[in-house]
Amino acid sequence: MKNKRVYKKRPAKNLEAEKIQNTCPECDSTDLNYDSSRAELICRHCGLVIAENMMDQGPEWRAFNFEQQQSRARVGAPSTRTIHDGGMATEMGFKKDGSPEDHAKWYRMRKLNKRARIANSRERNLAFALSEIDRKCSNMGLNRSIRESASVIYRKALGANLIRGRTIEGVVAASIYIACRQAELPRTLDEVASFTTVNRKELGRIERFLKRQLKIKLSPPSAVDYIPRFASQLELSSKSEVKAIEIVHESNGFISGKGPQGVAAAALYISSIMLGERKSQKDVAQAAGVTEVTVRNRYKEISENLNLAVA
């Protein structure tokens, strides 16, 4: 008896599911409107929000006439300052199939293509430094805009020939520190230094040198800038965070010249006591990166000047 060949039926298209996606589940209307400002799909007939937090598949640029549309239209990923060639070069992928000889040939081609992307020692320096910026920012939990800003600062330093006589890692760390200050997401020198092999003293020296040579003006860090991060580490509520910010604003007259980390830590310590979320001075000091003595001194100054009955 001959074996019979069994043919599997191709599953029919789920036309009903496709219909539901294009119609309102409440009134079966097909008159739908996409609100790009809120990323929502709304039924024009009954006002039901069918989908929310939708991903915009369109370009990140805008065009107001045909000429602009033609000049800005392109394919591929957007250009970025975090890659030495702007992310515009072609990178060869891996060959998944083929003979061992084909794999060896492809490997050599990839190596040559990678070398061709770096023309001289300056580009090699830049490629290494930008990869270090990306890695360290990732370890520190910093967002994409900080990485872009730090990359721009390093590019300016390299263009002004400020790297000579200094380690690449030191200039990278200083660029990240300055970028955080510019974005009002300050990190202390100790925090940045802990993710590198550069000590705090050397990092501070390079940071001051870059600011002076590149003419970067930074306002002194405020205690308010540190409060959200410290409150998150201490797992305090938003009410305690808002109260601590109010305490800092009320204390501006007599805390000028004091370290912003210590002031932020003391304000959070006071607000946690006032709102029944008490944290120990040791926990607050560890979160802020200061000593318990500093927290105690700032706490006494603030409570006495504002007449706060906190014990």
Secondary structure, 3 states (H helix, E strand, C coil): CCCCCCCCCCCCCCHHHHHHHCCCCCCCCCCEEEECCCCEEEECCCCCEEECCCCCCCCCCCCCCHHHHHHHCCCCCCCCCCCCCCCCCCCCCCCCCCCHHHHHHHHHHHHHHHHHCCCCHHHHHHHHHHHHHHHHHHHHCCCHHHHHHHHHHHHHHHHCCCCCCCCHHHHHHHHHHHHHHHCCCCCCHHHHHHCCCCCHHHHHHHHHHHHHHHCCCCCCCCHHHHHHHHHHHCCCCHHHHHHHHHHHHHCCCCCCCCCHHHHHHHHHHHHHHHCCCCCCHHHHHHHHCCCHHHHHHHHHHHHHHCCCCCC
